[in-house]
Amino acid sequence: MREINVSQVTEAIKELCIKANLKLPEDMCDCIKCGAAKEQSPVGKGVFDDILANLDAAEKETLPICQDTGMAVVFIDVGQEVHFTGGYIIDAINKGVSQGYTEGLLRKSVVGDPLERVNTGDNTPAVVHLNIVEGDKVHITVAPKGFGSENMSQLKMMTPSVTREEIVDWVVNVCATAGSNPCPPIVIGVGIGGDFEQCAFLAKKALCRPVSERADSELYASLEAEMLEKINRLGIGPQGFGGTQTCLSVNIEHAPTHIAGLPVSVNVGCHVTRHAHTVL
């Protein structure tokens, strides 16, 4: 049994909140540069130049990449051989978010009640996905999620009779409906399978997968490629000004489902699809 004081989790979460909001993962930066090189519209190329300049400025000036520093989504995989000491793990996670957003001077965007709308003042509570896994390590991913893109996300409870073409067309239509709202070029996380809530979780988890990695099977990798091509045919382009690069990547995660169902969800990420990871 390995003991970890929850203060280590708090410190890690704090650092990840700040890091994720100030610097994109390298593979995401490379994907944006690749999109800029592919873009055929002169206006679109100009927008890409602005996006890249913004990324450079954020890193050099230690400023957030985007003014919407998001709702903190925390994925934490805890090895079953780990024993936390010094407090309650969920409290430690939220303390880390509070410290990260306060000390990092990041915008606080969370309200404590969806109808009363009073800001909590420190961007807590986080959305926490805690999972028990093998081993004695703790894997932590923090994914700040802005709501310009989150609001464009959708889920549909399809039936097993739907065709591949119908699934692809629905995902593409979600992107067409979103238009310029999610600040394209976008990253699309797609969940296929599970039940209602697991399907949405899969789509969110898909946004945290490196954009340089394709799905774990030929079937789903080919679906990713087909969806990406058709989304880019929409012509929405960078920031909605028209162009050939509306979407940078499509990531699909899938799970077993019921014989009577085929849930499909789309979680839309903007061009700053942020996440940072560490291991304790």
C-alpha positions in Angstrom: 0.0 0.0 0.0 1.3 3.4 -1.0 0.3 6.5 1.0 -0.2 9.8 -0.6 -1.1 12.9 1.3 -4.0 14.8 -0.4 -1.9 18.0 -0.2 0.1 16.6 -3.1 -3.1 16.2 -5.1 -4.0 19.8 -4.3 -0.7 21.1 -5.4 -0.8 19.1 -8.6 -4.3 20.3 -9.5 -3.3 23.9 -8.9 -0.3 23.6 -11.2 -2.3 21.8 -13.9 -5.1 24.4 -13.9 -2.6 27.2 -14.5 -0.5 25.2 -17.1 -3.5 24.1 -19.1 -4.8 27.7 -19.4 -1.4 29.2 -20.4 0.0 26.6 -22.8 -1.5 24.1 -25.2 -0.1 20.5 -25.5 2.6 20.3 -28.2 0.6 18.0 -30.4 -2.3 20.5 -30.3 0.0 23.4 -31.3 1.5 21.2 -34.1 -2.0 20.4 -35.3 -2.9 24.1 -35.5 0.3 24.8 -37.5 -0.6 21.9 -39.8 -4.1 23.4 -40.3 -2.6 26.8 -41.1 -0.4 25.2 -43.8 -3.4 23.4 -45.3 -5.8 26.4 -45.2 -6.6 27.6 -48.8 -8.5 30.8 -48.0 -6.5 34.0 -47.7 -8.8 35.2 -44.9 -8.5 31.9 -43.2 -4.7 32.0 -43.4 -4.8 35.4 -41.7 -7.0 34.1 -38.9 -4.5 31.2 -38.4 -1.7 33.7 -38.1 -3.6 35.5 -35.4 -4.3 32.3 -33.6 -0.6 31.3 -33.6 0.4 34.8 -32.5 -2.0 34.6 -29.6 -0.5 31.2 -28.5 3.0 32.8 -28.6 1.8 35.9 -26.6 0.1 33.7 -24.0 3.3 31.7 -23.4 5.6 34.7 -23.4 3.4 37.0 -21.2 2.1 34.2 -19.0 -1.5 35.1 -19.9 -4.4 32.8 -20.5 -4.8 31.6 -24.1 -8.5 32.5 -23.9 -10.5 34.8 -21.7 -12.9 31.9 -21.0 -10.6 29.8 -18.7 -13.4 27.3 -18.4 -15.1 25.0 -15.9 -12.4 22.7 -14.5 -13.0 19.1 -15.5 -10.7 16.7 -13.6 -10.1 13.1 -14.6 -8.3 11.2 -11.8 -7.4 7.6 -12.1 -6.4 6.2 -8.7 -4.4 3.0 -8.3 -6.1 0.6 -6.0 -2.9 0.3 -4.0 -3.0 4.0 -3.1 -4.3 5.2 0.3 -4.9 8.9 0.6 -4.1 10.6 3.9 -4.6 14.0 5.4 -8.2 14.7 4.2 -11.0 14.0 1.7 -9.8 13.6 -1.9 -12.7 15.6 -3.4 -12.0 18.5 -1.1 -8.4 18.3 -2.0 -9.2 18.5 -5.7 -11.5 21.5 -5.3 -8.9 23.2 -3.1 -6.4 22.8 -5.9 -8.8 24.3 -8.4 -9.5 27.2 -6.1 -5.8 27.9 -5.6 -5.0 27.5 -9.3 -7.7 29.9 -10.5 -7.0 32.4 -7.7 -3.2 32.4 -7.7 -3.1 32.1 -11.5 -5.4 35.1 -11.9 -7.7 33.0 -14.1 -11.4 34.0 -14.7 -13.8 32.4 -12.3 -16.9 31.3 -14.2 -18.7 28.8 -12.0 -22.1 29.6 -10.3 -23.2 27.5 -7.3 -26.7 26.9 -8.5 -27.9 26.7 -12.2 -31.0 28.9 -11.5 -29.9 31.3 -8.7 -26.7 32.1 -10.7 -24.4 33.3 -7.8 -20.7 33.0 -8.7 -18.7 30.8 -6.3 -15.7 33.2 -6.6 -13.0 30.5 -7.1 -14.2 28.4 -10.0 -15.2 25.5 -7.8 -16.7 23.0 -7.6 -14.9 21.1 -10.4 -16.5 18.3 -12.4 -14.6 15.3 -11.1 -14.4 11.9 -12.8 -12.7 9.5 -10.3 -11.8 6.0 -11.5 -10.1 3.2 -9.6 -7.4 1.4 -11.6 -4.6 -1.1 -11.0 -1.3 -0.1 -9.5 -0.1 2.5 -7.0 0.0 5.6 -9.2 -2.4 8.5 -9.5 -3.0 9.9 -13.0 -4.5 13.4 -13.1 -5.8 15.3 -16.2 -7.3 18.8 -15.9 -9.3 19.9 -18.8 -10.6 23.5 -18.5 -13.8 23.6 -20.7 -15.1 26.9 -22.0 -18.8 27.1 -22.7 -18.7 28.7 -26.1 -17.9 25.3 -27.4 -19.6 23.3 -24.6 -22.9 24.9 -25.4 -22.7 23.5 -29.0 -22.4 19.9 -27.9 -25.2 17.4 -28.4 -26.3 13.8 -27.6 -28.7 11.6 -29.5 -30.1 8.2 -28.5 -30.0 6.4 -31.8 -31.3 2.9 -32.5 -29.2 -0.1 -33.8 -30.8 0.2 -37.2 -29.0 3.5 -38.0 -26.4 3.2 -40.7 -22.8 4.4 -40.6 -23.7 7.2 -43.0 -26.5 8.4 -40.7 -24.1 8.5 -37.7 -21.5 10.5 -39.7 -24.2 12.8 -41.1 -25.5 13.6 -37.6 -22.1 14.4 -36.3 -21.4 16.7 -39.3 -24.8 18.4 -38.8 -23.9 19.1 -35.1 -20.9 21.0 -36.4 -22.9 22.7 -39.1 -25.4 23.9 -36.5 -22.6 25.1 -34.3 -21.2 27.3 -37.1 -18.8 29.9 -35.8 -20.0 29.8 -32.2 -17.3 27.4 -30.8 -14.4 29.4 -32.3 -13.2 27.1 -35.0 -11.1 25.4 -36.1 -12.6 22.9 -33.7 -11.7 19.6 -32.2 -14.5 17.1 -32.0 -14.9 14.4 -29.3 -17.4 11.7 -30.2 -18.7 9.1 -27.9 -20.4 6.0 -29.3 -22.1 3.4 -27.1 -22.6 3.0 -23.4 -25.8 4.5 -22.0 -27.0 8.1 -21.8 -24.4 9.4 -19.3 -21.5 7.2 -20.3 -21.8 8.3 -23.9 -21.4 11.9 -23.0 -18.4 11.0 -20.7 -16.8 9.2 -23.7 -17.1 12.3 -25.8 -15.5 14.5 -23.2 -12.7 12.0 -22.6 -12.1 11.9 -26.3 -11.2 15.6 -26.3 -8.3 14.8 -23.9 -6.8 12.2 -26.2 -3.8 13.6 -28.1 -4.9 14.8 -31.5 -1.9 13.0 -33.0 -3.4 9.6 -31.9 -6.1 7.8 -33.9 -8.7 5.5 -32.6 -7.8 2.0 -31.4 -9.3 0.1 -34.3 -9.4 0.5 -38.1 -13.2 0.8 -38.0 -13.2 3.8 -35.7 -10.1 5.4 -37.2 -11.8 5.3 -40.6 -14.8 7.0 -39.0 -12.7 9.7 -37.6 -11.1 10.4 -41.0 -14.5 10.4 -42.8 -16.1 12.8 -40.2 -13.1 15.1 -40.4 -13.2 15.3 -44.1 -16.9 16.0 -44.2 -16.8 18.6 -41.5 -14.1 20.5 -43.3 -16.2 20.4 -46.5 -18.7 22.7 -44.6 -16.6 25.7 -45.4 -17.1 27.4 -42.0 -13.4 27.9 -41.7 -11.3 29.5 -39.0 -13.4 31.7 -36.6 -16.3 31.3 -39.1 -14.8 33.5 -41.8 -14.8 30.7 -44.4 -12.1 28.3 -45.4 -11.1 24.7 -45.8 -10.0 24.1 -42.1 -13.1 24.0 -39.9 -12.0 21.1 -37.8 -8.5 20.1 -36.7 -9.3 16.6 -35.4 -12.0 14.1 -34.7 -11.4 11.7 -31.7 -13.8 8.8 -31.1 -14.1 6.8 -27.9 -16.5 3.8 -27.8 -18.0 1.4 -25.3 -20.3 -1.6 -25.1 -24.0 -0.8 -25.2 -27.5 -2.3 -24.9 -28.9 -4.5 -27.7 -31.7 -1.9 -28.1 -29.6 1.2 -28.2 -26.8 3.1 -30.0 -26.1 6.4 -28.2 -23.9 8.9 -30.0 -22.7 12.2 -28.5 -20.5 15.1 -29.7 -18.5 17.2 -27.4 -17.2 20.3 -29.2 -13.8 21.7 -28.4 -12.6 25.1 -29.6 -9.2 25.6 -31.2 -7.8 25.9 -27.7 -8.9 22.4 -26.6 -6.9 22.6 -23.3 -5.7 19.8 -21.0 -2.7 19.0 -18.9 -1.6 15.8 -17.3 0.6 14.6 -14.5 1.3 11.4 -12.5 1.8 11.1 -8.7 
